[in-house]
Amino acid sequence: MMKGKFIVLEGLEGAGKTTAKNAVVKKLQQLGINEFIFTREPGGTPLAEQLRQLIKQGVGNEIITDKAELLMLYAARIQLVDNVIKPALQQGKWVIGDRHDLSSQAYQGGGRQIDAQLLATLKQTILGDFQPDLTLYLDVAPEIGLARARTRGALDRIEQQQIEFFARTRQRYLQLVAADPNSITINANLSETAVAEQIEQAITQWFQQQN
């Protein structure tokens, strides 16, 4: 019986993380894993969900500075990690996360262009050595992802950024994933069926390496 593992889905808006989650669960169940919990960032605890609302919708007309946004994200993240994710893993449960720290490194580091040293210091100070066992990065062109996002309804504060913001974010994602042996890139520009097939193949290969 394998210990609990932490699998994270990453990508731009409209990358298809919900579809990807279903593909991950399907394949893991075929491989004999049946005890899951699902998380999302920011969010996943009462405090983190309140922070999510502030980050996505803002407060009145007040401008949220880039560093304030970053600090709120880390506050939400550590609440989720310490209060939900780590306890679940210790109980042998598998955690499937909709975003984790890579989002901050890409969105705030690439999109917002916050200093990389500040991001590295925050990550080490708040999370230490904690990291996902596997990250599936769903790579989608910003134009395609945002077109998909618009079909879901009104865009939130993050989704309303200029296309250049998402281009920078995607570029940083690609750099970070290329340097991380625990990350796999999935071509999310394709159909849901094709994306699911890539994910199931990636999970199968990764799972075999764990044994």
N, CA, C and O of each residue as an XYZ file, in Angstrom:
844
protein
N       0.846     -1.186      0.000
C       0.000      0.000      0.000
C       0.884      1.239      0.000
O       1.704      1.415      0.901
N       0.723      2.111     -1.014
C       1.530      3.306     -1.101
C       1.068      4.346     -0.095
O      -0.110      4.407      0.258
N       2.004      5.158      0.361
C       1.654      6.279      1.219
C       0.898      7.313      0.399
O       0.895      7.276     -0.831
N       0.256      8.240      1.112
C      -0.452      9.299      0.420
C       0.493     10.143     -0.419
O       1.636     10.376     -0.025
N       0.030     10.596     -1.559
C       0.817     11.438     -2.455
C       0.050     12.728     -2.744
O      -1.178     12.772     -2.667
N       0.805     13.774     -3.079
C       0.229     15.083     -3.383
C       0.451     15.379     -4.859
O       1.581     15.605     -5.292
N      -0.640     15.377     -5.634
C      -0.589     15.652     -7.068
C      -1.253     17.002     -7.323
O      -2.366     17.251     -6.861
N      -0.570     17.861     -8.055
C      -1.070     19.213     -8.295
C      -1.293     19.451     -9.791
O      -0.495     19.031    -10.629
N      -2.387     20.128    -10.101
C      -2.706     20.535    -11.463
C      -2.466     22.033    -11.580
O      -2.990     22.817    -10.789
N      -1.680     22.422    -12.563
C      -1.331     23.825    -12.760
C      -1.657     24.266    -14.182
O      -1.771     23.440    -15.087
N      -1.804     25.566    -14.369
C      -2.021     26.090    -15.710
C      -2.747     27.417    -15.686
O      -3.254     27.846    -14.650
N      -2.791     28.056    -16.833
C      -3.498     29.327    -16.970
C      -5.006     29.120    -16.866
O      -5.490     27.988    -16.855
N      -5.740     30.231    -16.791
C      -7.189     30.180    -16.852
C      -7.610     29.448    -18.125
O      -7.041     29.663    -19.196
N      -8.614     28.581    -17.992
C      -9.111     27.864    -19.152
C      -8.250     26.699    -19.604
O      -8.451     26.154    -20.689
N      -7.283     26.315    -18.763
C      -6.409     25.200    -19.147
C      -7.114     23.850    -19.053
O      -6.683     22.873    -19.665
N      -8.196     23.802    -18.286
C      -8.959     22.552    -18.181
C      -8.613     21.725    -16.962
O      -8.524     20.501    -17.050
N      -8.415     22.379    -15.817
C      -7.997     21.644    -14.621
C      -9.087     20.699    -14.101
O      -8.781     19.640    -13.553
N     -10.351     21.078    -14.272
C     -11.432     20.194    -13.817
C     -11.459     18.904    -14.629
O     -11.576     17.814    -14.068
N     -11.352     19.028    -15.939
C     -11.279     17.848    -16.804
C     -10.055     17.008    -16.454
O     -10.121     15.779    -16.426
N      -8.941     17.679    -16.188
C      -7.715     16.973    -15.834
C      -7.871     16.214    -14.523
O      -7.408     15.081    -14.392
N      -8.520     16.842    -13.562
C      -8.737     16.173    -12.268
C      -9.508     14.872    -12.463
O      -9.166     13.850    -11.868
N     -10.534     14.907    -13.285
C     -11.327     13.703    -13.531
C     -10.479     12.602    -14.164
O     -10.636     11.427    -13.835
N      -9.575     12.988    -15.076
C      -8.701     12.002    -15.725
C      -7.725     11.405    -14.720
O      -7.447     10.206    -14.755
N      -7.202     12.243    -13.820
C      -6.279     11.757    -12.789
C      -6.982     10.757    -11.880
O      -6.451      9.682    -11.601
N      -8.162     11.109    -11.427
C      -8.913     10.222    -10.527
C      -9.237      8.905    -11.215
O      -9.082      7.836    -10.625
N      -9.683      8.983    -12.454
C     -10.022      7.764    -13.196
C      -8.840      6.818    -13.270
O      -8.977      5.622    -13.011
N      -7.676      7.353    -13.625
C      -6.502      6.495    -13.778
C      -6.036      5.954    -12.431
O      -5.688      4.777    -12.327
N      -6.024      6.789    -11.407
C      -5.581      6.313    -10.093
C      -6.513      5.228     -9.554
O      -6.056      4.272     -8.927
N      -7.804      5.373     -9.795
C      -8.741      4.334     -9.356
C      -8.463      3.028    -10.083
O      -8.559      1.952     -9.494
N      -8.118      3.121    -11.363
C      -7.764      1.916    -12.114
C      -6.502      1.271    -11.538
O      -6.305      0.060    -11.642
N      -5.655      2.099    -10.933
C      -4.403      1.607    -10.347
C      -4.565      1.205     -8.878
O      -3.589      0.852     -8.215
N      -5.803      1.260     -8.375
C      -6.072      0.780     -7.025
C      -6.080      1.826     -5.935
O      -6.122      1.487     -4.752
N      -6.040      3.103     -6.314
C      -6.092      4.186     -5.324
C      -7.513      4.725     -5.279
O      -8.070      5.103     -6.310
N      -8.104      4.761     -4.080
C      -9.504      5.155     -3.983
C      -9.805      6.192     -2.907
O     -10.940      6.655     -2.800
N      -8.810      6.562     -2.114
C      -9.064      7.516     -1.027
C      -8.407      8.850     -1.367
O      -7.188      8.999     -1.282
N      -9.253      9.830     -1.759
C      -8.752     11.126     -2.198
C      -9.350     12.253     -1.367
O     -10.426     12.113     -0.786
N      -8.635     13.368     -1.322
C      -9.262     14.629     -0.973
C      -8.850     15.624     -2.062
O      -7.811     15.466     -2.702
N      -9.673     16.641     -2.258
C      -9.420     17.623     -3.311
C      -9.267     19.000     -2.693
O     -10.041     19.389     -1.818
N      -8.266     19.733     -3.153
C      -8.035     21.073     -2.632
C      -7.942     22.064     -3.793
O      -7.760     21.685     -4.950
N      -8.073     23.336     -3.447
C      -7.858     24.380     -4.438
C      -7.141     25.543     -3.767
O      -7.288     25.788     -2.569
N      -6.361     26.251     -4.580
C      -5.663     27.429     -4.073
C      -5.976     28.635     -4.951
O      -6.086     28.519     -6.171
N      -6.118     29.803     -4.307
C      -6.241     29.947     -2.857
C      -7.594     29.400     -2.397
O      -8.574     29.444     -3.140
N      -7.636     28.893     -1.187
C      -8.872     28.354     -0.630
C      -8.632     27.063      0.111
O      -7.489     26.675      0.354
N      -9.722     26.393      0.472
C      -9.615     25.081      1.089
C      -9.773     25.043      2.589
O      -9.923     23.965      3.164
N      -9.744     26.204      3.246
C     -10.066     26.322      4.669
C     -10.941     27.569      4.802
O     -10.968     28.386      3.882
N     -11.652     27.741      5.910
C     -12.500     28.942      6.034
C     -11.726     30.252      5.848
O     -12.187     31.147      5.140
N     -10.560     30.368      6.475
C      -9.767     31.586      6.314
C      -9.265     31.719      4.879
O      -9.339     32.797      4.289
N      -8.756     30.625      4.319
C      -8.219     30.666      2.955
C      -9.301     31.013      1.933
O      -9.020     31.688      0.942
N     -10.530     30.561      2.164
C     -11.621     30.894      1.245
C     -11.956     32.380      1.313
O     -12.295     32.987      0.297
N     -11.863     32.971      2.506
C     -12.082     34.416      2.629
C     -10.995     35.181      1.880
O     -11.275     36.171      1.204
N      -9.763     34.717      2.006
C      -8.664     35.349      1.281
C      -8.843     35.195     -0.227
O      -8.537     36.112     -0.989
N      -9.340     34.037     -0.653
C      -9.612     33.819     -2.081
C     -10.570     34.879     -2.615
O     -10.363     35.439     -3.691
N     -11.615     35.141     -1.847
C     -12.598     36.133     -2.266
C     -11.963     37.512     -2.404
O     -12.233     38.239     -3.360
N     -11.114     37.862     -1.437
C     -10.440     39.165     -1.484
C      -9.517     39.262     -2.695
O      -9.483     40.283     -3.381
N      -8.767     38.187     -2.949
C      -7.813     38.188     -4.058
C      -8.527     38.280     -5.403
O      -8.098     39.020     -6.288
N      -9.603     37.535     -5.553
C     -10.275     37.460     -6.852
C     -11.224     38.620     -7.129
O     -11.403     39.020     -8.280
N     -11.834     39.161     -6.070
C     -12.834     40.199     -6.279
C     -12.393     41.577     -5.807
O     -12.968     42.584     -6.222
N     -11.371     41.638     -4.937
C     -10.937     42.914     -4.415
C     -11.872     43.438     -3.331
O     -12.830     42.767     -2.947
N     -11.586     44.642     -2.842
C     -12.406     45.278     -1.805
C     -12.735     46.692     -2.268
O     -11.882     47.578     -2.234
N     -13.972     46.895     -2.700
C     -14.365     48.209     -3.169
C     -13.466     48.679     -4.297
O     -13.178     47.946     -5.242
N     -13.030     49.930     -4.168
C     -12.166     50.512     -5.190
C     -10.701     50.525     -4.780
O      -9.863     51.114     -5.463
N     -10.395     49.869     -3.656
C      -9.007     49.885     -3.193
C      -8.119     49.053     -4.125
O      -8.469     47.933     -4.495
N      -6.988     49.606     -4.491
C      -6.028     48.880     -5.321
C      -5.271     47.890     -4.451
O      -4.696     48.269     -3.431
N      -5.269     46.627     -4.849
C      -4.482     45.611     -4.148
C      -3.093     45.611     -4.756
O      -2.938     45.319     -5.942
N      -2.087     45.932     -3.970
C      -0.728     45.953     -4.492
C      -0.259     44.536     -4.788
O      -0.772     43.570     -4.222
N       0.708     44.422     -5.669
C       1.204     43.104     -6.061
C       1.744     42.324     -4.870
O       1.515     41.119     -4.763
N       2.464     43.006     -3.968
C       3.042     42.306     -2.820
C       1.972     41.928     -1.803
O       2.078     40.891     -1.147
N       0.944     42.758     -1.668
C      -0.163     42.396     -0.779
C      -0.868     41.148     -1.298
O      -1.216     40.253     -0.528
N      -1.074     41.098     -2.611
C      -1.673     39.919     -3.240
C      -0.831     38.679     -2.968
O      -1.358     37.624     -2.617
N       0.475     38.815     -3.133
C       1.386     37.693     -2.914
C       1.317     37.193     -1.478
O       1.266     35.985     -1.242
N       1.313     38.109     -0.521
C       1.283     37.713      0.885
C      -0.043     37.048      1.253
O      -0.069     36.116      2.057
N      -1.133     37.520      0.674
C      -2.421     36.867      0.925
C      -2.418     35.440      0.374
O      -2.964     34.527      0.993
N      -1.808     35.261     -0.775
C      -1.729     33.922     -1.355
C      -0.948     32.977     -0.455
O      -1.342     31.825     -0.272
N       0.156     33.455      0.108
C       0.951     32.590      0.984
C       0.262     32.335      2.316
O       0.400     31.256      2.892
N      -0.477     33.319      2.806
C      -1.247     33.097      4.030
C      -2.291     32.004      3.807
O      -2.456     31.112      4.640
N      -2.996     32.084      2.672
C      -3.987     31.053      2.344
C      -3.317     29.701      2.156
O      -3.844     28.673      2.581
N      -2.154     29.706      1.518
C      -1.466     28.445      1.201
C      -1.028     27.695      2.464
O      -1.228     26.485      2.568
N      -0.439     28.401      3.408
C       0.069     27.704      4.589
C      -1.071     27.218      5.470
O      -0.935     26.201      6.150
N      -2.201     27.937      5.469
C      -3.373     27.435      6.193
C      -3.822     26.105      5.610
O      -4.143     25.170      6.344
N      -3.843     26.027      4.289
C      -4.271     24.804      3.615
C      -3.264     23.673      3.819
O      -3.649     22.544      4.125
N      -1.989     23.970      3.653
C      -0.961     22.937      3.781
C      -0.937     22.356      5.189
O      -0.961     21.138      5.362
N      -0.891     23.229      6.195
C      -0.745     22.750      7.576
C      -2.022     22.146      8.143
O      -1.963     21.205      8.934
N      -3.178     22.679      7.745
C      -4.434     22.244      8.347
C      -5.164     21.158      7.570
O      -6.018     20.466      8.125
N      -4.835     21.000      6.280
C      -5.567     20.035      5.455
C      -4.638     19.042      4.764
O      -4.785     17.832      4.934
N      -3.683     19.549      3.987
C      -2.903     18.666      3.126
C      -1.986     17.747      3.919
O      -2.017     16.532      3.725
N      -1.179     18.299      4.797
C      -0.258     17.455      5.558
C      -0.984     16.419      6.410
O      -0.571     15.260      6.421
N      -2.049     16.786      7.126
C      -2.780     15.759      7.893
C      -3.341     14.643      7.006
O      -3.317     13.473      7.389
N      -3.845     15.005      5.824
C      -4.396     13.993      4.921
C      -3.305     13.040      4.450
O      -3.508     11.826      4.423
N      -2.156     13.582      4.082
C      -1.050     12.740      3.628
C      -0.585     11.806      4.734
O      -0.268     10.644      4.479
N      -0.545     12.307      5.949
C      -0.128     11.478      7.082
C      -1.107     10.332      7.338
O      -0.730      9.295      7.882
N      -2.368     10.529      6.940
C      -3.385      9.484      7.091
C      -3.396      8.524      5.901
O      -4.219      7.610      5.841
N      -2.479      8.734      4.958
C      -2.398      7.850      3.803
C      -3.326      8.215      2.666
O      -3.460      7.455      1.707
N      -3.978      9.380      2.758
C      -4.878      9.802      1.690
C      -4.088     10.480      0.576
O      -3.020     11.045      0.810
N      -4.624     10.415     -0.621
C      -4.027     11.105     -1.762
C      -4.701     12.460     -1.906
O      -5.924     12.564     -1.820
N      -3.911     13.486     -2.122
C      -4.421     14.843     -2.258
C      -4.232     15.299     -3.701
O      -3.123     15.254     -4.234
N      -5.308     15.733     -4.320
C      -5.242     16.277     -5.680
C      -5.568     17.761     -5.587
O      -6.686     18.144     -5.243
N      -4.587     18.579     -5.895
C      -4.718     20.012     -5.705
C      -4.899     20.785     -7.003
O      -4.198     20.549     -7.987
N      -5.840     21.702     -6.987
C      -6.027     22.669     -8.067
C      -5.159     23.873     -7.713
O      -5.596     24.764     -6.985
N      -3.945     23.899     -8.223
C      -2.911     24.901     -7.986
C      -2.175     24.673     -6.659
O      -2.710     24.115     -5.701
N      -0.921     25.135     -6.657
C      -0.100     25.166     -5.442
C       0.952     26.252     -5.645
O       0.676     27.250     -6.311
N       2.134     26.087     -5.096
C       3.122     27.158     -5.084
C       3.595     27.568     -6.473
O       3.968     28.723     -6.680
N       3.587     26.649     -7.420
C       4.032     26.981     -8.771
C       3.201     28.118     -9.352
O       3.705     28.900    -10.158
N       1.939     28.219     -8.956
C       1.098     29.316     -9.439
C       1.666     30.668     -9.035
O       1.703     31.599     -9.840
N       2.109     30.775     -7.782
C       2.681     32.049     -7.328
C       3.984     32.355     -8.045
O       4.246     33.496     -8.423
N       4.798     31.318     -8.227
C       6.066     31.526     -8.921
C       5.825     32.012    -10.357
O       6.595     32.820    -10.878
N       4.759     31.519    -10.990
C       4.477     31.879    -12.388
C       3.674     33.177    -12.498
O       4.042     34.080    -13.250
N       2.580     33.262    -11.745
C       1.714     34.438    -11.862
C       2.346     35.690    -11.245
O       2.381     36.750    -11.869
N       2.838     35.551    -10.026
C       3.420     36.724     -9.378
C       4.853     36.972     -9.860
O       5.268     38.120    -10.014
N       5.603     35.899    -10.095
C       6.965     36.058    -10.576
C       7.033     36.442    -12.049
O       7.790     37.332    -12.436
N       6.228     35.756    -12.870
C       6.228     36.043    -14.297
C       5.257     37.145    -14.661
O       5.644     38.166    -15.230
N       3.974     36.931    -14.323
C       2.948     37.913    -14.676
C       3.147     39.258    -14.009
O       3.164     40.292    -14.676
N       3.297     39.249    -12.686
C       3.459     40.496    -11.927
C       4.902     40.994    -11.933
O       5.163     42.152    -11.607
N       5.823     40.135    -12.298
C       7.247     40.471    -12.359
C       7.819     40.864    -10.985
O       8.652     41.763    -10.875
N       7.352     40.170     -9.956
C       7.901     40.354     -8.610
C       9.275     39.702     -8.549
O       9.513     38.670     -9.176
N      10.167     40.308     -7.796
C      11.554     39.855     -7.704
C      11.639     38.371     -7.344
O      11.004     37.917     -6.393
N      12.424     37.629     -8.109
C      12.554     36.189     -7.918
C      13.133     35.843     -6.550
O      12.768     34.822     -5.967
N      14.021     36.669     -6.037
C      14.623     36.394     -4.732
C      13.586     36.496     -3.622
O      13.602     35.701     -2.683
N      12.689     37.467     -3.725
C      11.615     37.588     -2.732
C      10.734     36.348     -2.761
O      10.365     35.815     -1.715
N      10.398     35.893     -3.960
C       9.564     34.699     -4.090
C      10.263     33.465     -3.511
O       9.642     32.658     -2.819
N      11.538     33.332     -3.796
C      12.295     32.181     -3.283
C      12.366     32.214     -1.756
O      12.239     31.180     -1.099
N      12.568     33.404     -1.199
C      12.645     33.542      0.254
C      11.314     33.215      0.909
O      11.265     32.513      1.919
N      10.230     33.728      0.328
C       8.900     33.442      0.874
C       8.601     31.951      0.824
O       8.127     31.366      1.798
N       8.881     31.353     -0.312
C       8.619     29.920     -0.457
C       9.365     29.112      0.595
O       8.776     28.248      1.244
N      10.642     29.380      0.768
C      11.443     28.632      1.733
C      10.992     28.904      3.158
O      10.930     27.986      3.976
N      10.678     30.151      3.463
C      10.267     30.519      4.818
C       8.920     29.911      5.186
O       8.743     29.413      6.298
N       7.983     29.950      4.262
C       6.623     29.494      4.556
C       6.464     27.986      4.387
O       5.851     27.333      5.232
N       7.005     27.426      3.311
C       6.770     26.017      2.990
C       7.938     25.098      3.319
O       7.755     23.888      3.454
N       9.131     25.656      3.450
C      10.296     24.810      3.688
C      10.506     23.841      2.540
O      10.512     24.247      1.378
N      10.678     22.573      2.850
C      10.934     21.560      1.826
C       9.665     20.903      1.292
O       9.733     20.006      0.451
N       8.508     21.348      1.781
C       7.256     20.725      1.339
C       6.992     21.047     -0.122
O       7.062     22.205     -0.535
N       6.685     20.002     -0.910
C       6.392     20.193     -2.324
C       5.555     19.028     -2.840
O       5.511     17.970     -2.212
N       4.894     19.214     -3.977
C       4.092     18.123     -4.539
C       4.961     16.936     -4.947
O       6.139     17.091     -5.269
N       4.359     15.759     -4.928
C       5.034     14.573     -5.454
C       5.019     14.580     -6.979
O       5.926     14.056     -7.625
N       3.975     15.182     -7.540
C       3.848     15.283     -8.993
C       3.047     16.528     -9.342
O       2.012     16.803     -8.736
N       3.533     17.275    -10.322
C       2.791     18.418    -10.852
C       2.522     18.187    -12.327
O       3.440     17.912    -13.100
N       1.266     18.297    -12.713
C       0.882     18.240    -14.121
C       0.582     19.662    -14.564
O      -0.400     20.263    -14.129
N       1.434     20.197    -15.434
C       1.246     21.548    -15.942
C       0.494     21.482    -17.260
O       0.992     20.928    -18.241
N      -0.700     22.047    -17.281
C      -1.556     22.047    -18.467
C      -1.229     23.290    -19.281
O      -1.684     24.390    -18.966
N      -0.441     23.105    -20.322
C       0.042     24.232    -21.108
C      -0.961     24.613    -22.188
O      -1.259     23.824    -23.085
N      -1.478     25.839    -22.088
C      -2.454     26.322    -23.056
C      -2.061     27.725    -23.495
O      -1.563     28.515    -22.693
N      -2.283     28.033    -24.760
C      -2.049     29.387    -25.256
C      -3.007     30.337    -24.543
O      -4.186     30.012    -24.401
N      -2.535     31.508    -24.089
C      -3.413     32.425    -23.366
C      -4.703     32.757    -24.109
O      -5.764     32.852    -23.493
N      -4.622     32.933    -25.424
C      -5.823     33.276    -26.190
C      -6.868     32.173    -26.104
O      -8.061     32.445    -25.969
N      -6.410     30.924    -26.182
C      -7.338     29.787    -26.106
C      -7.907     29.665    -24.691
O      -9.111     29.480    -24.517
N      -7.045     29.768    -23.689
C      -7.489     29.631    -22.311
C      -8.493     30.704    -21.913
O      -9.508     30.398    -21.288
N      -8.223     31.957    -22.268
C      -9.127     33.039    -21.898
C     -10.457     32.933    -22.642
O     -11.503     33.278    -22.091
N     -10.426     32.464    -23.879
C     -11.683     32.254    -24.612
C     -12.535     31.206    -23.900
O     -13.754     31.349    -23.807
N     -11.899     30.168    -23.405
C     -12.637     29.151    -22.642
C     -13.171     29.743    -21.346
O     -14.311     29.484    -20.961
N     -12.339     30.543    -20.671
C     -12.737     31.117    -19.382
C     -13.962     32.014    -19.534
O     -14.825     32.054    -18.657
N     -14.029     32.731    -20.652
C     -15.166     33.639    -20.857
C     -16.487     32.899    -20.982
O     -17.541     33.462    -20.686
N     -16.447     31.651    -21.414
C     -17.685     30.878    -21.548
C     -18.259     30.499    -20.182
O     -19.415     30.088    -20.085
N     -17.435     30.640    -19.111
C     -17.901     30.287    -17.764
C     -18.634     31.444    -17.101
O     -19.270     31.252    -16.065
N     -18.559     32.639    -17.676
C     -19.219     33.795    -17.070
C     -18.263     34.968    -16.942
O     -17.239     35.026    -17.623
N     -18.604     35.901    -16.064
C     -17.811     37.116    -15.889
C     -16.410     36.773    -15.392
O     -16.235     35.881    -14.563
N     -15.414     37.494    -15.912
C     -14.030     37.261    -15.519
C     -13.733     37.941    -14.186
O     -14.218     39.041    -13.922
N     -12.922     37.274    -13.338
C     -12.565     37.868    -12.049
C     -11.379     38.826    -12.212
O     -10.920     39.081    -13.326
N     -10.894     39.351    -11.081
C      -9.844     40.383    -11.109
C      -8.575     39.893    -11.794
O      -7.925     40.655    -12.510
N      -8.214     38.628    -11.582
C      -7.010     38.070    -12.197
C      -7.244     37.829    -13.688
O      -6.392     38.145    -14.519
N      -8.404     37.267    -14.014
C      -8.694     36.923    -15.406
C      -8.807     38.153    -16.302
O      -8.732     38.036    -17.526
N      -8.988     39.326    -15.708
C      -9.137     40.552    -16.485
C      -7.802     41.202    -16.845
O      -7.779     42.267    -17.462
N      -6.710     40.579    -16.471
C      -5.403     41.134    -16.819
C      -5.194     41.123    -18.342
O      -5.864     40.397    -19.077
N      -4.240     41.953    -18.787
C      -3.935     42.031    -20.210
C      -3.303     40.719    -20.701
O      -2.741     39.954    -19.917
N      -3.407     40.480    -22.001
C      -2.885     39.229    -22.569
C      -1.386     39.089    -22.328
O      -0.883     37.972    -22.211
N      -0.661     40.218    -22.252
C       0.773     40.170    -22.010
C       1.088     39.578    -20.639
O       2.098     38.898    -20.458
N       0.208     39.848    -19.682
C       0.371     39.274    -18.334
C       0.373     37.751    -18.408
O       1.217     37.092    -17.800
N      -0.570     37.204    -19.152
C      -0.681     35.747    -19.243
C       0.444     35.151    -20.090
O       0.871     34.021    -19.856
N       0.919     35.912    -21.070
C       2.060     35.438    -21.863
C       3.300     35.324    -20.978
O       4.047     34.351    -21.082
N       3.523     36.310    -20.109
C       4.659     36.249    -19.181
C       4.496     35.105    -18.192
O       5.456     34.407    -17.865
N       3.263     34.924    -17.721
C       2.989     33.841    -16.770
C       3.265     32.482    -17.400
O       3.890     31.618    -16.785
N       2.798     32.300    -18.626
C       3.023     31.030    -19.323
C       4.516     30.783    -19.521
O       4.994     29.667    -19.313
N       5.246     31.809    -19.917
C       6.679     31.652    -20.138
C       7.384     31.221    -18.859
O       8.266     30.363    -18.891
N       6.995     31.815    -17.732
C       7.615     31.432    -16.456
C       7.234     30.003    -16.074
O       8.071     29.241    -15.589
N       5.983     29.646    -16.292
C       5.561     28.261    -16.049
C       6.474     27.296    -16.803
O       6.993     26.342    -16.223
N       6.666     27.547    -18.079
C       7.455     26.642    -18.907
C       8.893     26.540    -18.402
O       9.476     25.456    -18.404
N       9.460     27.652    -17.975
C      10.828     27.644    -17.429
C      10.896     26.815    -16.149
O      11.801     25.999    -15.976
N       9.940     27.030    -15.263
C       9.949     26.346    -13.968
C       9.711     24.844    -14.121
O      10.364     24.033    -13.464
N       8.779     24.488    -14.988
C       8.460     23.074    -15.188
C       9.644     22.344    -15.820
O       9.937     21.202    -15.466
N      10.316     23.003    -16.748
C      11.474     22.384    -17.401
C      12.583     22.078    -16.407
O      13.369     21.155    -16.618
N      12.653     22.851    -15.322
C      13.711     22.683    -14.330
C      13.302     21.768    -13.176
O      14.109     21.502    -12.285
N      12.059     21.284    -13.182
C      11.543     20.481    -12.070
C      11.316     19.037    -12.520
O      10.434     18.783    -13.339
N      12.094     18.091    -12.001
C      11.931     16.688    -12.411
C      10.605     16.073    -11.983
O      10.222     15.019    -12.489
N       9.893     16.727    -11.044
C       8.604     16.209    -10.591
C       7.425     16.827    -11.339
O       6.271     16.636    -10.953
N       7.716     17.570    -12.411
C       6.660     18.210    -13.192
C       6.615     17.647    -14.607
O       7.646     17.327    -15.199
N       5.398     17.533    -15.137
C       5.180     17.034    -16.489
C       4.291     18.020    -17.232
O       3.274     18.463    -16.699
N       4.668     18.367    -18.462
C       3.866     19.274    -19.277
C       2.868     18.494    -20.122
O       3.215     17.518    -20.787
N       1.619     18.949    -20.078
C       0.538     18.362    -20.865
C       0.073     19.410    -21.878
O      -0.171     20.557    -21.506
N      -0.051     19.035    -23.140
C      -0.543     19.969    -24.155
C      -2.051     20.114    -23.985
O      -2.820     19.236    -24.376
N      -2.464     21.246    -23.390
C      -3.877     21.467    -23.094
C      -4.591     22.257    -24.175
O      -5.744     22.645    -23.991
N      -3.929     22.504    -25.305
C      -4.586     23.165    -26.429
C      -5.496     22.199    -27.190
O      -6.328     22.619    -27.994
N      -5.331     20.918    -26.930
C      -6.044     19.886    -27.682
C      -7.433     19.631    -27.108
O      -7.858     20.304    -26.169
N      -8.128     18.667    -27.671
C      -9.475     18.321    -27.213
C      -9.420     17.701    -25.818
O      -8.366     17.237    -25.382
N     -10.552     17.694    -25.123
C     -10.619     17.102    -23.783
C     -10.184     15.641    -23.815
O      -9.491     15.179    -22.908
N     -10.583     14.919    -24.845
C     -10.219     13.504    -24.951
C      -8.714     13.333    -25.093
O      -8.117     12.476    -24.441
N      -8.100     14.148    -25.947
C      -6.658     14.052    -26.163
C      -5.885     14.441    -24.911
O      -4.870     13.824    -24.588
N      -6.363     15.464    -24.204
C      -5.712     15.881    -22.960
C      -5.820     14.780    -21.914
O      -4.842     14.473    -21.231
N      -6.997     14.187    -21.785
C      -7.195     13.116    -20.811
C      -6.277     11.933    -21.106
O      -5.738     11.319    -20.185
N      -6.098     11.612    -22.381
C      -5.216     10.498    -22.748
C      -3.774     10.791    -22.339
O      -3.083      9.910    -21.827
N      -3.319     12.021    -22.562
C      -1.964     12.397    -22.140
C      -1.799     12.257    -20.636
O      -0.784     11.757    -20.153
N      -2.809     12.707    -19.906
C      -2.739     12.680    -18.443
C      -2.712     11.241    -17.940
O      -1.912     10.904    -17.067
N      -3.564     10.408    -18.476
C      -3.616      9.012    -18.026
C      -2.291      8.305    -18.314
O      -1.827      7.497    -17.509
N      -1.691      8.607    -19.452
C      -0.397      8.011    -19.780
C       0.676      8.515    -18.809
O       1.501      7.736    -18.330
N       0.659      9.818    -18.523
C       1.645     10.396    -17.604
C       1.506      9.808    -16.212
O       2.508      9.497    -15.568
N       0.275      9.652    -15.737
C       0.039      9.082    -14.407
C       0.511      7.637    -14.354
O       1.120      7.213    -13.372
N       0.231      6.884    -15.405
C       0.644      5.484    -15.448
C       2.160      5.352    -15.341
O       2.669      4.557    -14.552
N       2.874      6.140    -16.144
C       4.341      6.078    -16.123
C       4.898      6.520    -14.781
O       5.805      5.888    -14.238
N       4.355      7.602    -14.250
C       4.817      8.112    -12.947
C       4.545      7.094    -11.845
O       5.400      6.862    -10.990
N       3.365      6.489    -11.861
C       2.983      5.524    -10.842
C       3.917      4.330    -10.830
O       4.298      3.833     -9.770
N       4.281      3.874    -12.023
C       5.200      2.739    -12.124
C       6.564      3.071    -11.527
O       7.236      2.203    -10.970
N       6.963      4.325    -11.649
C       8.250      4.732    -11.092
C       8.244      4.798     -9.579
O       9.303      4.785     -8.952
N       7.040      4.871     -8.974
C       6.937      4.957     -7.528
C       7.105      3.591     -6.857
O       7.336      3.495     -5.652
N       6.985      2.552     -7.660
C       7.031      1.194     -7.095
C       8.375      0.499     -7.359
O       8.570     -0.645     -6.948
